[in-house]
Amino acid sequence: MIKIKLLLLVASFSICACNKYLELKPDKTMVLPETEQDMQALLDNVNFMNAAESSLGEMAADNYYLTDNDWQSLDINDRELYIWGKDVFGTGWGSNYRTIMYANTVLETLEKNPSIDITARNRLRGSALFFRGNTLFQLAQLYMLPYDKQIAATAPGLPLKFTAAIDDPSVRSSMEKTYAQIEMDLREAAALLPKEKPLFPTRPGKAAAFAGLARLHLVMADFEQAERFADSSLMLHATLIDYNQVINSETPFAPFNEETIFYSRFSGGGTLSQSYRKVDTILYTMYADDDLRRILFFREQDGHVYFKGNYDGQNTSALFNGITSAEMLLTKAECLARKGKSSEAWNVLSELLRYRYSNNNFNGVMPIGATNVLNFVLNERRKELLFRGIRWIDLRRLNKEEDLATVLTRNVLGKEYIMLPNSSRYVFLIPDDVIQQSGMEQNVR
């Protein structure tokens, strides 16, 4: 019976074209989840809950390049996306709001079923809130301006959905309200979810909620809170993979490995196909010869370098973009460096890097000066977290600081394209049909 209900639920929602999701009417005959098992099964739908995030940011970032032939073989939207064109409409809007709808479905079902025991209730409510907050965070990095406290009260935010009714009007909130809602969801999730590691990393635990809060406060430049939440996450899940023990192969990293705090992956993307994406030459030269990431993350072929370090265990465009203990160490190190605690930052960073260098022998010398330590940490962050969507998020936030801002360049068919720091092209257009049906304000790009 549970399977029948869930199949009906999926079928009912799947008929909604992703880009039209916010404005479509629900199926009045749809059978909704009722029991604890129903709700857990809904949250365990990996394709909808863990693999719906758009790869737009990664596709527009500077971790890779395309050859002219590769670029010409793409569809027009992906071509424009690669060169930061003006009329690039986002993908994944509908699938992300479907994730939010599923989370809201669980929250509403819990309200109607007071007999569910407190342990299960807390786990289910905490999980649903995490999925909603985490999804809103990902959407904010694509469809909103980079966070800026000075304009947060008036800058356009996201439509905030609190019910499973897909015929509710869609109205954009402010940046301030969007970020406040993300924090509320993740804080309550952290309070409700158990400390113990989940049975599967596709399910969020308390460590994942703390990590989500660390990500949130990092993009808000609240380094005190970001460090606090990164540390809280690490207290529950700090295991690292010793790259000396990893066998070099075409797919060196298994999915659900011990470093994964929360598993998610991109829904895929044309330019991120393994046959297309060539690793940026300057990025590749940042890895020392005794840095094991040089051989475990990359392979050389036909004069190009290709990325193979996907924590999803396969070489596809559906790249891992979840949360790891390594990311939390890098966040903690950055926050310490920004607070002038250079020695502490270096110690935290060294804790990670000894698992990344041959024979666990990282002999780096701490740079002189807080600025140089911070720059070293940020370089390691880029080297560790490439092709996970993090580079796009980091570009948006670091461009706010003149000394850390980056000018992006692409070369296609003999023409150079440039994206300046804080360009309006760091925000994608909401799908046009959503704008047409909802009347929401479109982004300026």
C-alpha positions as CSV (number, residue, x, y, z in Angstrom):
1,M,0.0,0.0,0.0
2,I,2.8,2.4,0.9
3,K,4.5,1.7,-2.5
4,I,1.2,2.4,-4.3
5,K,0.7,5.7,-2.5
6,L,4.2,6.9,-3.2
7,L,4.0,5.9,-6.8
8,L,0.8,7.8,-7.2
9,L,2.5,10.8,-5.4
10,V,5.5,10.7,-7.8
11,A,3.3,10.2,-10.8
12,S,1.1,13.2,-9.9
13,F,4.0,15.5,-9.4
14,S,6.1,14.2,-12.3
15,I,3.5,15.4,-14.8
16,C,4.4,19.0,-13.7
17,A,7.0,20.3,-16.1
18,C,9.8,21.5,-13.9
19,N,9.9,25.0,-15.1
20,K,6.1,25.4,-14.6
21,Y,5.9,23.7,-11.2
22,L,5.1,26.8,-9.1
23,E,2.0,27.7,-11.0
24,L,0.4,24.3,-11.8
25,K,-2.7,23.0,-10.2
26,P,-2.3,19.8,-8.0
27,D,-4.1,16.6,-8.8
28,K,-7.1,16.5,-6.6
29,T,-7.1,12.7,-6.5
30,M,-3.5,12.5,-5.4
31,V,-2.9,10.1,-2.5
32,L,-0.6,11.7,0.1
33,P,1.6,9.9,2.6
34,E,0.0,9.1,6.0
35,T,2.4,6.9,8.1
36,E,5.9,7.3,9.4
37,Q,7.0,4.8,6.7
38,D,5.3,6.8,4.0
39,M,7.0,10.0,5.0
40,Q,10.4,8.4,5.3
41,A,10.1,6.8,1.9
42,L,9.2,10.2,0.4
43,L,12.3,11.8,2.0
44,D,14.4,8.8,0.8
45,N,13.6,9.4,-2.9
46,V,17.2,10.2,-3.9
47,N,16.3,11.4,-7.4
48,F,14.0,14.1,-6.0
49,M,15.6,15.0,-2.7
50,N,19.3,14.5,-3.3
51,A,19.8,14.8,-7.1
52,A,17.7,17.8,-8.1
53,E,20.2,20.7,-7.6
54,S,21.1,22.6,-10.7
55,S,24.7,22.7,-12.0
56,L,24.3,26.2,-13.5
57,G,26.9,27.7,-11.1
58,E,29.5,25.0,-11.8
59,M,28.9,25.3,-15.5
60,A,29.6,29.0,-15.3
61,A,32.6,28.8,-13.0
62,D,36.3,28.7,-14.0
63,N,37.3,25.1,-13.0
64,Y,37.2,24.0,-16.7
65,Y,37.3,25.1,-20.3
66,L,35.9,23.8,-23.6
67,T,37.4,23.4,-27.0
68,D,35.8,25.3,-29.8
69,N,34.4,22.0,-31.2
70,D,32.9,21.1,-27.9
71,W,31.3,24.5,-27.5
72,Q,29.8,24.4,-31.0
73,S,28.2,21.0,-30.3
74,L,26.2,22.4,-27.3
75,D,22.6,23.7,-27.5
76,I,22.2,27.5,-27.6
77,N,21.5,27.9,-23.9
78,D,24.6,26.0,-22.8
79,R,26.7,27.9,-25.3
80,E,25.4,31.2,-23.9
81,L,25.9,29.9,-20.3
82,Y,29.5,29.1,-21.0
83,I,30.3,32.6,-22.3
84,W,28.1,34.3,-19.6
85,G,25.6,35.5,-22.2
86,K,22.8,37.9,-21.2
87,D,19.8,35.7,-22.0
88,V,20.6,32.5,-20.0
89,F,17.6,31.0,-18.3
90,G,18.1,28.9,-15.3
91,T,17.4,25.2,-15.1
92,G,16.5,23.2,-12.0
93,W,14.0,25.9,-10.7
94,G,11.1,23.5,-10.8
95,S,12.9,20.4,-9.6
96,N,14.2,22.4,-6.6
97,Y,10.8,23.6,-5.7
98,R,9.5,20.1,-6.1
99,T,12.0,19.1,-3.4
100,I,10.6,21.9,-1.2
101,M,7.1,20.7,-1.9
102,Y,8.0,17.2,-0.8
103,A,9.5,18.6,2.4
104,N,6.4,20.6,3.0
105,T,4.2,17.5,2.4
106,V,6.0,15.7,5.2
107,L,5.7,18.7,7.5
108,E,2.0,19.0,6.9
109,T,1.5,15.2,7.3
110,L,3.2,15.4,10.7
111,E,0.8,18.1,11.8
112,K,-2.1,15.9,11.0
113,N,-0.7,12.8,12.8
114,P,0.0,13.7,16.4
115,S,0.2,10.0,17.3
116,I,3.6,9.5,15.7
117,D,6.1,9.0,18.5
118,I,8.4,11.9,19.4
119,T,11.7,10.2,18.2
120,A,10.3,9.6,14.7
121,R,8.6,13.0,14.6
122,N,11.8,14.8,15.4
123,R,13.8,12.9,12.8
124,L,11.2,13.4,10.1
125,R,10.5,17.1,10.9
126,G,14.3,17.8,11.2
127,S,14.9,16.1,7.9
128,A,12.2,17.9,6.0
129,L,13.4,21.3,7.4
130,F,16.9,20.5,6.4
131,F,15.9,19.7,2.8
132,R,13.8,22.8,2.6
133,G,16.5,25.1,4.0
134,N,19.4,23.5,2.1
135,T,17.4,23.7,-1.2
136,L,16.6,27.4,-0.6
137,F,20.3,28.0,0.1
138,Q,21.2,26.4,-3.3
139,L,18.6,28.4,-5.1
140,A,19.8,31.6,-3.5
141,Q,23.3,31.1,-4.9
142,L,21.8,31.0,-8.5
143,Y,18.8,33.3,-8.5
144,M,19.6,36.1,-6.0
145,L,22.4,38.6,-5.8
146,P,25.3,37.7,-3.6
147,Y,24.4,38.3,0.1
148,D,24.9,42.0,1.1
149,K,23.7,43.2,4.4
150,Q,23.4,46.8,3.0
151,I,20.7,45.8,0.5
152,A,19.2,42.7,2.1
153,A,16.0,44.4,3.2
154,T,15.1,45.5,-0.4
155,A,16.9,43.2,-2.8
156,P,14.6,40.5,-4.4
157,G,14.7,37.1,-2.7
158,L,13.0,33.8,-3.4
159,P,9.3,32.7,-3.2
160,L,9.0,31.1,0.2
161,K,6.7,28.1,0.2
162,F,5.3,26.7,3.4
163,T,2.6,24.4,2.2
164,A,2.5,21.5,-0.3
165,A,-0.3,23.3,-2.3
166,I,1.2,24.1,-5.7
167,D,-1.5,26.5,-6.6
168,D,-0.5,29.0,-3.9
169,P,0.5,32.4,-5.5
170,S,4.3,32.8,-6.0
171,V,5.6,36.1,-4.7
172,R,9.3,36.9,-4.2
173,S,10.4,37.7,-0.7
174,S,13.4,39.9,0.1
175,M,17.0,38.7,0.4
176,E,16.8,39.3,4.1
177,K,13.6,37.2,4.6
178,T,15.0,34.4,2.4
179,Y,18.2,34.1,4.4
180,A,16.3,34.4,7.6
181,Q,14.1,31.5,6.5
182,I,17.1,29.3,5.6
183,E,18.6,29.9,9.0
184,M,15.3,29.2,10.8
185,D,14.9,25.9,8.9
186,L,18.5,24.7,9.5
187,R,18.6,25.8,13.1
188,E,15.4,23.9,13.9
189,A,16.8,20.9,11.9
190,A,20.0,21.0,14.0
191,A,17.9,21.0,17.2
192,L,15.7,18.1,16.1
193,L,18.0,15.7,14.2
194,P,19.9,13.0,16.1
195,K,23.6,13.2,16.8
196,E,24.2,9.7,15.5
197,K,25.2,9.3,11.9
198,P,22.2,8.5,9.7
199,L,21.8,5.0,8.3
200,F,22.5,6.5,4.9
201,P,24.3,9.7,4.1
202,T,21.4,10.6,1.8
203,R,19.6,11.3,5.0
204,P,20.6,14.4,7.0
205,G,21.8,14.2,10.5
206,K,22.7,16.9,13.1
207,A,26.2,17.2,11.6
208,A,24.7,18.0,8.2
209,A,22.4,20.7,9.6
210,F,25.4,22.3,11.4
211,A,27.4,22.2,8.1
212,G,24.5,23.8,6.3
213,L,24.6,26.6,8.8
214,A,28.3,27.0,8.4
215,R,27.9,27.3,4.6
216,L,25.1,29.9,5.2
217,H,27.1,32.1,7.6
218,L,30.2,31.9,5.4
219,V,28.4,33.4,2.4
220,M,27.0,36.1,4.8
221,A,30.6,36.9,5.9
222,D,29.7,36.1,9.5
223,F,32.9,34.2,10.2
224,E,32.4,33.9,13.9
225,Q,29.2,31.9,13.4
226,A,30.5,30.0,10.4
227,E,33.5,28.8,12.5
228,R,31.2,27.8,15.3
229,F,28.9,25.7,13.1
230,A,31.7,24.1,11.2
231,D,33.3,23.1,14.5
232,S,30.0,21.8,15.7
233,S,29.7,19.7,12.6
234,L,33.2,18.4,13.0
235,M,32.6,17.4,16.6
236,L,30.0,14.9,15.2
237,H,31.7,13.9,11.9
238,A,35.4,14.6,11.4
239,T,36.5,11.4,9.6
240,L,38.9,12.0,6.6
241,I,39.9,9.8,3.8
242,D,43.6,9.0,3.8
243,Y,44.5,9.5,0.1
244,N,47.5,7.3,0.7
245,Q,45.1,4.4,1.0
246,V,43.1,5.1,-2.1
247,I,43.8,3.0,-5.1
248,N,44.3,5.1,-8.2
249,S,41.8,4.2,-10.9
250,E,39.3,5.8,-13.3
251,T,36.9,6.2,-10.3
252,P,39.0,6.3,-7.2
253,F,36.3,7.4,-4.8
254,A,33.3,5.3,-3.7
255,P,29.9,7.0,-3.2
256,F,28.8,7.3,0.5
257,N,32.5,7.3,1.6
258,E,33.5,8.0,5.2
259,E,34.2,11.7,4.5
260,T,30.6,12.4,3.4
261,I,28.5,14.2,5.9
262,F,25.6,14.6,3.5
263,Y,25.3,13.1,0.0
264,S,23.8,15.1,-2.9
265,R,24.7,15.4,-6.6
266,F,23.9,17.7,-9.4
267,S,21.1,16.8,-11.8
268,G,23.6,17.0,-14.6
269,G,24.7,19.6,-17.2
270,G,25.8,19.7,-20.8
271,T,29.1,21.4,-20.4
272,L,30.0,19.1,-17.5
273,S,30.0,15.9,-19.5
274,Q,33.3,14.2,-18.9
275,S,34.2,14.2,-22.6
276,Y,33.7,18.0,-22.7
277,R,35.1,19.5,-19.5
278,K,38.9,20.0,-19.5
279,V,40.4,21.1,-16.3
280,D,41.7,24.7,-16.2
281,T,45.4,24.7,-16.9
282,I,46.3,27.2,-14.1
283,L,44.2,25.2,-11.6
284,Y,46.0,22.0,-12.4
285,T,49.5,23.5,-11.9
286,M,48.5,24.5,-8.4
287,Y,49.0,20.8,-7.3
288,A,52.5,19.8,-6.2
289,D,54.0,16.6,-7.5
290,D,53.6,14.9,-4.1
291,D,50.0,16.1,-3.7
292,L,48.0,12.9,-4.2
293,R,45.1,14.9,-5.5
294,R,47.1,15.4,-8.6
295,I,46.8,11.7,-9.6
296,L,43.5,10.9,-7.8
297,F,41.5,13.9,-9.1
298,F,42.9,14.0,-12.6
299,R,43.9,12.0,-15.7
300,E,45.8,13.3,-18.7
301,Q,44.7,12.4,-22.2
302,D,45.3,13.9,-25.7
303,G,47.0,16.9,-24.3
304,H,44.2,17.8,-21.9
305,V,43.5,17.1,-18.2
306,Y,40.2,15.6,-17.1
307,F,38.6,15.5,-13.7
308,K,37.9,12.0,-12.2
309,G,37.8,12.8,-8.5
310,N,34.0,12.7,-8.2
311,Y,32.8,11.5,-4.8
312,D,29.9,9.9,-6.5
313,G,32.0,7.1,-7.8
314,Q,31.3,7.6,-11.5
315,N,32.4,9.9,-14.3
316,T,29.3,11.6,-15.4
317,S,27.9,15.2,-15.4
318,A,25.9,14.3,-12.2
319,L,28.8,15.4,-10.0
320,F,28.8,15.1,-6.2
321,N,28.0,18.4,-4.5
322,G,27.3,17.2,-1.0
323,I,29.0,18.2,2.3
324,T,32.2,16.6,3.6
325,S,34.3,16.9,6.7
326,A,37.1,18.2,4.5
327,E,34.9,21.2,3.5
328,M,34.2,21.9,7.2
329,L,37.9,21.9,8.1
330,L,38.6,24.4,5.3
331,T,35.7,26.6,6.4
332,K,37.0,26.5,10.0
333,A,40.6,27.3,8.8
334,E,39.3,30.2,6.7
335,C,37.4,31.7,9.6
336,L,40.3,31.4,12.0
337,A,42.6,33.0,9.4
338,R,40.2,35.9,9.0
339,K,40.2,36.4,12.7
340,G,44.0,36.7,12.8
341,K,44.5,33.3,14.4
342,S,47.0,32.3,11.8
343,S,48.7,29.5,13.8
344,E,45.4,27.9,14.6
345,A,44.2,28.1,11.0
346,W,47.5,26.5,9.8
347,N,47.1,23.7,12.3
348,V,43.5,23.0,11.1
349,L,44.6,23.1,7.5
350,S,47.6,20.8,8.1
351,E,45.2,18.3,9.7
352,L,43.6,17.9,6.3
353,L,46.6,18.2,4.1
354,R,48.6,15.4,5.8
355,Y,45.9,13.1,4.4
356,R,46.4,14.5,0.9
357,Y,50.1,14.3,0.5
358,S,52.3,11.3,-0.2
359,N,53.3,9.3,2.9
360,N,51.2,11.7,5.0
361,N,54.1,14.1,4.7
362,F,52.9,17.6,4.3
363,N,55.8,19.8,5.1
364,G,54.4,23.2,4.1
365,V,55.8,26.2,5.9
366,M,53.3,28.6,7.3
367,P,53.3,31.8,5.2
368,I,54.3,35.0,7.0
369,G,51.4,37.4,7.7
370,A,47.6,36.8,8.2
371,T,46.8,37.8,4.6
372,N,49.2,35.2,3.1
373,V,47.8,32.5,5.4
374,L,44.3,33.4,4.3
375,N,45.3,33.2,0.7
376,F,46.9,29.8,1.2
377,V,43.8,28.5,2.9
378,L,41.6,29.8,0.0
379,N,43.8,28.2,-2.6
380,E,43.5,24.9,-0.8
381,R,39.8,25.3,-0.6
382,R,39.7,25.6,-4.4
383,K,42.0,22.6,-4.9
384,E,40.0,20.4,-2.6
385,L,36.4,21.3,-3.5
386,L,36.5,21.7,-7.3
387,F,33.5,20.6,-9.4
388,R,31.2,20.6,-6.4
389,G,29.5,23.9,-7.0
390,I,31.6,25.5,-4.2
391,R,33.7,27.6,-6.6
392,W,30.7,29.5,-7.9
393,I,29.5,30.2,-4.3
394,D,33.1,31.3,-3.4
395,L,33.5,33.6,-6.4
396,R,30.3,35.4,-5.5
397,R,31.2,36.0,-1.9
398,L,35.0,36.7,-2.5
399,N,34.3,39.2,-5.2
400,K,32.9,41.5,-2.5
401,E,36.6,41.9,-1.3
402,E,38.7,43.8,-3.8
403,D,41.9,41.9,-2.9
404,L,40.2,38.5,-3.5
405,A,38.1,39.4,-6.5
406,T,38.5,37.4,-9.7
407,V,38.1,38.4,-13.4
408,L,36.9,35.4,-15.3
409,T,37.8,34.9,-19.0
410,R,36.8,32.4,-21.7
411,N,38.2,32.1,-25.2
412,V,35.8,30.8,-27.9
413,L,36.4,30.8,-31.7
414,G,39.2,33.4,-31.3
415,K,37.1,35.8,-29.2
416,E,37.7,36.6,-25.5
417,Y,34.7,36.8,-23.1
418,I,35.1,38.5,-19.7
419,M,33.0,38.4,-16.6
420,L,33.9,41.1,-14.1
421,P,33.6,40.7,-10.3
422,N,30.1,41.5,-9.0
423,S,28.7,41.4,-12.6
424,S,24.9,41.0,-12.9
425,R,25.7,37.8,-14.8
426,Y,26.4,36.1,-11.4
427,V,22.6,35.9,-11.2
428,F,20.6,33.7,-13.5
429,L,17.2,34.5,-15.1
430,I,14.2,32.7,-13.6
431,P,12.6,30.5,-16.3
432,D,10.4,32.7,-18.5
433,D,7.3,30.6,-18.2
434,V,7.4,30.9,-14.4
435,I,7.6,34.7,-14.7
436,Q,4.8,34.7,-17.3
437,Q,2.4,32.7,-15.1
438,S,3.3,34.1,-11.7
439,G,3.9,37.8,-12.5
440,M,7.0,37.7,-10.3
441,E,9.8,40.2,-10.8
442,Q,12.5,38.9,-13.2
443,N,16.2,39.2,-12.4
444,V,18.4,41.7,-14.1
445,R,21.2,40.0,-16.0
